[in-house]
């Protein structure tokens, strides 16, 4: 989850003299402020046939002045509000605290989903499977990667039961991720859903004897690496 960016712009009241107020708009960028300010300055000029010139670092029509009330109304309509310079820092502190709380809840929830999967893997009845391919993809060994044996009839029954249990957790995790309101979290949720078909395919290929246990472990590692790479590309 990414931190929310909040932009504060000093208000010069179009006179060149700073006061104790700032333009405040949660989530907006400096570029958005500049575009909005430019548009509002143009809209708040008194009617004149003169050309646009610079005055006090602002664009105005020659022979005219900016109507401050119109300018402020225009900025308000674009989501900017004029506040005391100390007010935004308090809002930032509150937003930062709320963000940390949400992040903690998210991390704790995802940790619980992972723990549920690990708990399933740790069941004695699935020991014969984790010997062939480690529960955590990061624990897959070289020996497992070069295993050229295929799944046995007995392992098929066990593996099918294992997948049924794990898929319940995977579905619950997906539902949870789609309840999140942060854009980046939702984007990642849809991405994970889009790669689930790859997981289903190598699971079925193993069950149907199309691939070996070594191939299965390698595909798991490849998908894990792909997800990490795509995550960095999407959010860094």
N, C-alpha and C positions, 0 to 999 in steps of 0.2 A: 504494500500500500504506500502510496506516495503522499508526502506532506502537501497540504494545501498552501498555495502561494497567495499572499495578500499584498497588494501594492498600495503604498501611501504616497500621494503627490502633494507637495506644498502648494498652497493656494496663494497666488500673488494678487488676487483681486483686480487683475488687469491694470494695476497702477504701478507695478514694479516694486512695491513694498510688501514684504512678507508679514503675515500676521500669525496668530497662534492656531490657525485652522489647517486642516489637511483634507484633500479629496480621498475618500475611502470607498473601495469597492472590492469585497472579498472575491478572490479567484481571478481578478482581471490582471492584465499585463500592462507594462509601461507603454507598449505599442498601442494597446487598446485605448489607454488614456489619451495618448497623443492624437489618435484618429478622432476620438470623441470630442476632445477639446477643440481641435481644428474645425470640426463640423459645427459645434455649438457657437464658436466665435463668429463664423460666417452667418449663422442663422440669427444671431443676436445683434447684428449691426443695424443701426438706424438707416432708413432708406436714403440712398445717395447715388448720384451718377458717377462718382469718382472711381478711380482705380484702387485696387488693393495695394496697401503699403504696410511696412512693418512699423509698429509703434510700441515701445516698451516691451519688445520681444513678442508681441502679439500681432496677428494679421487683422487689420481693420481696413475699412474703406476710407480713403482720403476725405477729409472734411467731415468725418462722422466719428461717433464714439460708440463703444460697446454698451448695450443695455444690460447691466449686471443682473437684473432680475430675470430677464429672458435667458441669459447665459446659464445662470444657476438652475433654472427650471429645465433647460435643455439637458444639462448634465445629470440632474436628478432622474429624468426620464430614461437616461442611458444606464442607470444603476449606480451612479456616483452620488455620494452624500458628503456634505461638508461637516466635519466633526472637529472637536477640540483635539489638538495634537496628542494629548495623553490618552484619549479614548481608544484609538486603535490598538495600542500596546496591551490594554486590558483585554480587548477582544482576541488579540493574537494569543495571549496567555490562556484564555478560556478555550479557544479553538485547539490550541496545542494540547491542552489537557484532555479534551474530548477525543482528539485524534489518537493520543497515546492509549486511552482507555479502549477505543474501538480496535486498535491494533493488537492490544493485549488479548481481547476477547477473540479476535480472529486467529491469532497464533495458538491460543489455548484450544480452540475448537478444532483447528487443523491437526494439532498434536494428538488430540483424543481420537480422531479418525485414524491416524497412523498407528496409534497404540492398539486400536481395535484390530487392524490388519495384522500387526505383529503378534497379537494374542492368538489369532486364528492360526498363524504360521507355527506358533509354538506348541500347538496341540500335538501330543504324541502320535495320533493317527496320521498326521501329515509329515512326520519325520522322514519318511521315505522320499517325499517330494523335495524337501528343502536340502536334502543331501545331493540331489541332482541339480538343483538350481536354487541358490540362496534366496531367502525371503526378501532381503534388502538388496537391490541391484548393485549397490556399492560393495557388497560382500561376496559377489560372484568371483570364484577363483579361476585360475588358469586351467586347472584340472576339469572344472565344470565346462569351460568353454571348448575344450577339445574332446568332450564326451560324444562319441559317435553312435551311442545306443539310442534306440527309439523307445517310446513309451510302451509298457507292457499292458496286457488286459487288466491286471490287478491295479496298476498305477492309474489307468484310465478312470476306473470307478472312483478311486480316491481323489484324483485331480478334478473330476466333475463336481464332486461334493465340495471340494475346496473352493472352486470357482463360484459356486452358488453362494457360499458364505461371504466371500470377498466382494462379490458384485453387489450385495446388499449394502455394504459399507460404501462402496464406490458411488452407488446411486444416492445414498443419503448425503455424501459429501458434495455431489453435484448439485443437489437441491439446495443445500446450504449456500454454496458459492453463488448461486443465481439469486439469492435473496439479498446479496450485498448491493449497496447503492453506489459505491465508488466505481468510477468508469474503468480504471485499470483492473480492478478485481473482476468485474463482469467480463472484460475483454479476455482475461486469463481463463475464466470459467468456460467461455465459449471455445477458447483454443483447446483446453483439455478435453472437452467433449468431442472436438473435431478429430483428436488423435486417438480416441478410444477405439475407433474401428481398427487401428493398427494392432492394438492390444488384443482385440477379439480375434483378429486374423491369426496372429502367431499362437494364440491359445488353441484355436481350432486346428491349425496345421499340426501342432504337437499331438493333439487328441487323435487326429486322423492318420497319424504316422507319416505325414508329408515331410516333416523335419525331425532332426535329432534333438536330443537334450542340449547338445552344444550349440546348435543353431538357435534353439529357443533362448538360451541364456544370452547369446550374442545379440539377438534382436531386442531383447529387453534392454541391454546396455546401450544399443544404438538409439533406441527411442528416448531413453533417459538423457543421453548426450544431446539429442536433437531438441528436447524440451528445454534443457538448460541454455542452449545456444539461442533458441528462439526467444526465450525469456529475456536474455541480455539484449537482444536486438530490439525487442518491443519496448522495453522499459528503461534502458540505459543510454 
